Amino acid sequence: MKPQLRIDWATHAAAKHACENWHYSRCVPAGKLVKVGAWEGGKFIGVVMFGRGATPNLGKPYGLAQDQCVELVRIALTDHAAPVSRIVAVAIRFIKKTNPGLRLIVSFADQSQGHHGGIYQAGNWTYNGHGQPANFYMVRGKLTHPRSIGAKGLVQNLSGARQIDPNATMVTVPGKHRYLLALDDAMRAQIAPLAKPYPKRAKDQAASFPDALGGETPTRALQIYEAA
């Protein structure tokens, strides 16, 4: 018998543990976050995190107010039995129930990490194309967003990056794939004309969910579950 999948709010400590151990970025996203934890058979297996994204205008292209649209900003999981698309779907059902005014979820698949959005395709999300290429900086061996350089009080260019690492270089990364998930019939009809053909897999996405520490349960008891 497969372990039972359970979903509930996760603490910051649990989310931090999952992101630092089970996500390729090794960090918690910036900004105000909604952290939804996942457990199988009582074992904590990770988090699905939502936020306002990099801009307060995330929902503006779709005529939505800030509280009607969120971005799925992180999926950080260790070994698990349920498909990732199912874990995400149950987490979305959970936040939809607690936020009835929510109408649209946006998420991005990072081409620079070889991701094409297979998780979203499996969940029947609407593909809406990809963004423009962007300049990042390789600083001390880590791909760094210009905002991270600016956060240190430095100019957001190669000169600023080289104040951190004299050997820093500029790297142009492809735009991220953008996926939309409507949460009501009217929104589904609205975004239907925006749909584009799904992109094909670039490489194995398993690297997004590396094996790491397991067995810890650093959050409280659970309230939503379904048989896995």
ChimeraX attribute file (.defattr): number of C-alpha atoms within 10 A of each C-alpha:
attribute: neighborCount
match mode: 1-to-1
recipient: residues
	/A:1	5
	/A:2	10
	/A:3	16
	/A:4	16
	/A:5	23
	/A:6	25
	/A:7	25
	/A:8	21
	/A:9	23
	/A:10	24
	/A:11	17
	/A:12	15
	/A:13	10
	/A:14	22
	/A:15	27
	/A:16	20
	/A:17	21
	/A:18	27
	/A:19	24
	/A:20	15
	/A:21	22
	/A:22	27
	/A:23	23
	/A:24	14
	/A:25	15
	/A:26	14
	/A:27	16
	/A:28	19
	/A:29	17
	/A:30	11
	/A:31	10
	/A:32	10
	/A:33	19
	/A:34	21
	/A:35	22
	/A:36	24
	/A:37	27
	/A:38	28
	/A:39	23
	/A:40	22
	/A:41	13
	/A:42	16
	/A:43	18
	/A:44	25
	/A:45	26
	/A:46	32
	/A:47	32
	/A:48	28
	/A:49	24
	/A:50	24
	/A:51	20
	/A:52	22
	/A:53	20
	/A:54	12
	/A:55	8
	/A:56	11
	/A:57	15
	/A:58	20
	/A:59	21
	/A:60	12
	/A:61	7
	/A:62	13
	/A:63	12
	/A:64	16
	/A:65	14
	/A:66	15
	/A:67	13
	/A:68	17
	/A:69	25
	/A:70	22
	/A:71	22
	/A:72	21
	/A:73	22
	/A:74	22
	/A:75	21
	/A:76	29
	/A:77	26
	/A:78	20
	/A:79	17
	/A:80	17
	/A:81	13
	/A:82	15
	/A:83	12
	/A:84	19
	/A:85	16
	/A:86	15
	/A:87	25
	/A:88	22
	/A:89	14
	/A:90	20
	/A:91	25
	/A:92	20
	/A:93	15
	/A:94	18
	/A:95	17
	/A:96	15
	/A:97	11
	/A:98	10
	/A:99	12
	/A:100	10
	/A:101	12
	/A:102	20
	/A:103	22
	/A:104	22
	/A:105	21
	/A:106	23
	/A:107	22
	/A:108	24
	/A:109	20
	/A:110	17
	/A:111	18
	/A:112	14
	/A:113	16
	/A:114	15
	/A:115	23
	/A:116	24
	/A:117	26
	/A:118	19
	/A:119	17
	/A:120	23
	/A:121	15
	/A:122	12
	/A:123	15
	/A:124	13
	/A:125	21
	/A:126	23
	/A:127	24
	/A:128	20
	/A:129	17
	/A:130	17
	/A:131	12
	/A:132	9
	/A:133	11
	/A:134	13
	/A:135	14
	/A:136	21
	/A:137	25
	/A:138	18
	/A:139	21
	/A:140	15
	/A:141	11
	/A:142	11
	/A:143	17
	/A:144	18
	/A:145	17
	/A:146	19
	/A:147	14
	/A:148	13
	/A:149	21
	/A:150	14
	/A:151	10
	/A:152	11
	/A:153	10
	/A:154	17
	/A:155	15
	/A:156	18
	/A:157	17
	/A:158	21
	/A:159	14
	/A:160	19
	/A:161	27
	/A:162	18
	/A:163	14
	/A:164	14
	/A:165	15
	/A:166	13
	/A:167	12
	/A:168	21
	/A:169	17
	/A:170	15
	/A:171	14
	/A:172	11
	/A:173	17
	/A:174	16
	/A:175	17
	/A:176	22
	/A:177	21
	/A:178	20
	/A:179	25
	/A:180	23
	/A:181	22
	/A:182	20
	/A:183	18
	/A:184	11
	/A:185	9
	/A:186	10
	/A:187	15
	/A:188	16
	/A:189	11
	/A:190	12
	/A:191	17
	/A:192	14
	/A:193	10
	/A:194	12
	/A:195	14
	/A:196	12
	/A:197	9
	/A:198	18
	/A:199	15
	/A:200	10
	/A:201	13
	/A:202	13
	/A:203	12
	/A:204	11
	/A:205	16
	/A:206	9
	/A:207	14
	/A:208	17
	/A:209	17
	/A:210	16
	/A:211	14
	/A:212	13
	/A:213	13
	/A:214	16
	/A:215	11
	/A:216	13
	/A:217	14
	/A:218	15
	/A:219	18
	/A:220	12
	/A:221	14
	/A:222	15
	/A:223	10
	/A:224	15
	/A:225	16
	/A:226	11
	/A:227	12
	/A:228	16
